[in-house]
């Protein structure tokens, strides 16, 4: 993009902000880990993995890159959501002191906790493809061990689309996503012309050809700047309401027991259907279904 085009983009962005009555641009950054450059196996994804501490560094640096790029594009307020695993992956002492971060679980809005209608754009860092996708590193939707599909109004969706629909409930568009080539293709098919930063190319569930972290940061920075430089091009991803959610489990018993609830319909041996008035109800139901256990403490 040339200098004149960048200036034009920034001017359009300013006019959009002014027309919406905002004196600032607020950006929401939701962060997963499977799509971060270098991440390929469980060795990177939890405290017991021998490269987990390195993966935390890689993830934190991708977040820092997105923050810096967003600021250079005009963002004045940024909220970060640590949304992988235990929700305690990002090294928060490395973030700028004016950044706030959502950590740990449970959360009513899951990976989008804290978003509201005052935000102007959402950015997804380190995302992965869905559990029904035959391609992608660590492809799953919410739970790789328990779920085989999630559908919104009959369409199978990845986490990126669920989260885009939550953002869309508040009128906030998703403008950029980073991860492997599989999730970028999937997101563009379902969400439209979002900016995509491909930082690795999937060979299998546990293998990829990946950029180095520093190279990936350059790609992410450029993608964030492009996205926010043409923010007026993006529209919120809004689903028809009431929203019909279908969840398919790997095991038989969850669907059987959930059918006992009058708000749940069992549609086959492993699947249930729930209808929510909006994406907030859908999100709360999903958080309950994937998190509840009678053994929870305290």
LINKAWO-V909903 format. One record per residue. N is the residue number from 1. RES is the residue in one small letter. SS is DSSP state (hx for helix, st for strand, lp for the rest). NEAR is the number of other C-alpha atoms within 8 Angstrom. Layout:
((N	RES	SS	NEAR) (N	RES	SS	NEAR))
//
This chain:
((1	x	lp	4) (2	x	lp	5) (3	x	hx	6) (4	x	hx	6) (5	x	hx	8) (6	x	hx	10) (7	x	hx	8) (8	x	hx	8) (9	x	hx	10) (10	x	hx	11) (11	x	hx	8) (12	x	hx	10) (13	x	hx	13) (14	x	hx	8) (15	x	hx	8) (16	x	hx	9) (17	x	hx	12) (18	x	hx	9) (19	x	hx	7) (20	x	lp	6) (21	x	lp	6) (22	x	lp	8) (23	x	lp	6) (24	x	lp	8) (25	x	lp	12) (26	x	st	12) (27	x	st	14) (28	x	st	13) (29	x	st	12) (30	x	st	14) (31	x	st	15) (32	x	lp	13) (33	x	lp	12) (34	x	lp	13) (35	x	lp	15) (36	x	lp	16) (37	x	lp	14) (38	x	lp	11) (39	x	lp	11) (40	x	lp	13) (41	x	lp	9) (42	x	hx	7) (43	x	hx	11) (44	x	hx	14) (45	x	lp	13) (46	x	lp	9) (47	x	lp	6) (48	x	lp	6) (49	x	lp	10) (50	x	lp	7) (51	x	lp	8) (52	x	hx	13) (53	x	hx	9) (54	x	hx	8) (55	x	hx	12) (56	x	hx	11) (57	x	hx	10) (58	x	hx	12) (59	x	hx	13) (60	x	hx	11) (61	x	hx	9) (62	x	hx	14) (63	x	hx	10) (64	x	hx	9) (65	x	hx	11) (66	x	hx	11) (67	x	hx	9) (68	x	hx	9) (69	x	hx	12) (70	x	hx	13) (71	x	hx	9) (72	x	hx	8) (73	x	lp	10) (74	x	lp	8) (75	x	lp	12) (76	x	lp	8) (77	x	st	9) (78	x	st	12) (79	x	st	12) (80	x	st	12) (81	x	st	14) (82	x	st	16) (83	x	lp	13) (84	x	lp	10) (85	x	lp	8) (86	x	lp	8) (87	x	lp	10) (88	x	lp	9) (89	x	lp	10) (90	x	lp	9) (91	x	lp	9) (92	x	hx	6) (93	x	hx	4) (94	x	hx	6) (95	x	lp	8) (96	x	lp	5) (97	x	lp	5) (98	x	lp	4) (99	x	lp	10) (100	x	st	8) (101	x	st	9) (102	x	st	10) (103	x	lp	9) (104	x	lp	9) (105	x	lp	7) (106	x	lp	7) (107	x	lp	9) (108	x	lp	9) (109	x	lp	12) (110	x	hx	12) (111	x	hx	11) (112	x	hx	11) (113	x	lp	10) (114	x	lp	7) (115	x	lp	10) (116	x	lp	8) (117	x	lp	8) (118	x	lp	6) (119	x	lp	12) (120	x	lp	10) (121	x	st	13) (122	x	st	15) (123	x	st	13) (124	x	st	14) (125	x	st	16) (126	x	st	15) (127	x	st	17) (128	x	lp	17) (129	x	lp	17) (130	x	lp	12) (131	x	lp	13) (132	x	lp	8) (133	x	lp	8) (134	x	lp	5) (135	x	lp	11) (136	x	lp	16) (137	x	lp	17) (138	x	lp	11) (139	x	lp	13) (140	x	lp	14) (141	x	lp	14) (142	x	lp	7) (143	x	lp	8) (144	x	lp	10) (145	x	lp	5) (146	x	lp	8) (147	x	st	15) (148	x	st	13) (149	x	st	13) (150	x	st	13) (151	x	st	12) (152	x	st	12) (153	x	lp	9) (154	x	lp	8) (155	x	st	6) (156	x	st	9) (157	x	lp	12) (158	x	lp	13) (159	x	hx	11) (160	x	hx	10) (161	x	hx	11) (162	x	hx	10) (163	x	hx	10) (164	x	hx	12) (165	x	hx	13) (166	x	hx	13) (167	x	hx	17) (168	x	hx	13) (169	x	hx	13) (170	x	lp	9) (171	x	lp	9) (172	x	lp	16) (173	x	lp	14) (174	x	st	16) (175	x	st	13) (176	x	st	14) (177	x	st	15) (178	x	st	16) (179	x	st	18) (180	x	st	16) (181	x	hx	12) (182	x	hx	12) (183	x	hx	13) (184	x	hx	14) (185	x	hx	8) (186	x	hx	9) (187	x	hx	12) (188	x	hx	10) (189	x	hx	7) (190	x	hx	7) (191	x	hx	9) (192	x	lp	7) (193	x	lp	6) (194	x	lp	13) (195	x	st	11) (196	x	st	9) (197	x	st	12) (198	x	st	11) (199	x	st	15) (200	x	st	13) (201	x	st	11) (202	x	st	14) (203	x	st	11) (204	x	st	9) (205	x	lp	11) (206	x	lp	9) (207	x	st	10) (208	x	st	11) (209	x	st	8) (210	x	st	9) (211	x	lp	11) (212	x	lp	8) (213	x	hx	10) (214	x	hx	7) (215	x	hx	8) (216	x	hx	12) (217	x	hx	11) (218	x	hx	8) (219	x	hx	11) (220	x	hx	13) (221	x	hx	12) (222	x	hx	9) (223	x	hx	12) (224	x	hx	14) (225	x	hx	12) (226	x	hx	9) (227	x	hx	12) (228	x	hx	13) (229	x	hx	11) (230	x	lp	12) (231	x	hx	10) (232	x	hx	8) (233	x	hx	5) (234	x	lp	11) (235	x	lp	8) (236	x	lp	13) (237	x	lp	13) (238	x	lp	8) (239	x	lp	8) (240	x	lp	6) (241	x	lp	7) (242	x	lp	8) (243	x	st	14) (244	x	st	12) (245	x	st	14) (246	x	st	13) (247	x	st	12) (248	x	st	12) (249	x	st	13) (250	x	lp	9) (251	x	lp	7) (252	x	lp	9) (253	x	hx	7) (254	x	hx	9) (255	x	hx	14) (256	x	hx	11) (257	x	hx	8) (258	x	hx	10) (259	x	lp	11) (260	x	lp	7) (261	x	lp	7) (262	x	lp	6) (263	x	lp	6) (264	x	st	11) (265	x	st	9) (266	x	st	12) (267	x	st	8) (268	x	st	6) (269	x	lp	8) (270	x	lp	14) (271	x	st	12) (272	x	st	15) (273	x	st	12) (274	x	st	10) (275	x	st	10) (276	x	st	12) (277	x	lp	9) (278	x	lp	10) (279	x	hx	11) (280	x	hx	10) (281	x	hx	9) (282	x	hx	13) (283	x	hx	12) (284	x	hx	12) (285	x	hx	8) (286	x	hx	8) (287	x	hx	14) (288	x	hx	8) (289	x	hx	7) (290	x	hx	8) (291	x	hx	7) (292	x	lp	8) (293	x	lp	5) (294	x	lp	4) (295	x	lp	4) (296	x	lp	6) (297	x	lp	3) (298	x	lp	2))
//
